[in-house]
């Protein structure tokens, strides 16, 4: 069965001890939410080998380790894995490391990874949410890599070394090749508004100003309104390196889409977000009343209190006279 180790998640690991680090050859879990350990046998976990977390059944030769607590009859195959945290010690990720992890939705990691293999996220069709933590002021290449290999809409939260947090929406785009028979070649077609957002990098370093400059053109072409709303909202809520001009353009958009934003925040039961919306926009009285009704139906007492307070603040003062 191998060495049994206590840990925060259930894993069956096959590893190779290098001189100064651990290479994970195979890692399977029965958990929907899991975190790979930072150290094993006193060494940092630095490498995920090719197909290390692939959702398939196979065996590899190496030293076995079990971080367990789950029943033996559980399914150990990564097919149900939805949320995964990678260790801060990780430096290299091999080819097809997450192959066929079709339910994997959220991946948390540190911006310390120096080498990515090919096809790392092949067939990870649900993966669109990332948590990225930077420990050094200098950007790594992880954010560039994710945008380079994934053309779908991405929701990426970046925590900078100084503790500031930015949440960035990268809209989807699709590349297709169409055969041009007379010319005997294929033409590349790009569909969707997301292409420039996925490529606003300078020498593989993300450029916040370039990202914000894309906004006017994004609104002028065909786009998903829900994507636009979330993009503008998260830049205002987490304004890392947000210029005054960019702040104004995002606020202008929210002011004309206050109803959609309020309904979205109420459905998410995001009371703090609602507080920020009420502070930055001026919803019509009818919308405030509608929001109160929806919040009551949800049993969202905090939202009801915020909306009633806003209604009271905007109500005209009633004058009384003693005769």
Secondary structure, 3 states (H helix, E strand, C coil): CCEEECCCCCEEEEEEECCCEEEEEEEECCCCEEECCCEECCEEEEEECCCCCCCCCCCCCCEEEEECCCCCCCCCCCCCCCEEECCCCCCEECCCCCCCCCCCCEEEEECCCCEECCCCCCCCCCCCEEEEECCCCCCCCHHHHHHHHCCCCEEEEEECCCCCEEEEEECCCEEEEEEECCCCEEEEEEECCCHHHHCCEECCEECHHHHHHCHHHHHHCCCCHHHHHHHHHHHHHCCCCCCHHHHHHHHHHHHHCHHHHHHHHHHCCCHHHHHHHHHHCCCCHHHHHHHHHHHHHHCCHHHHHHHHHHHHHHCCCCCCCCC
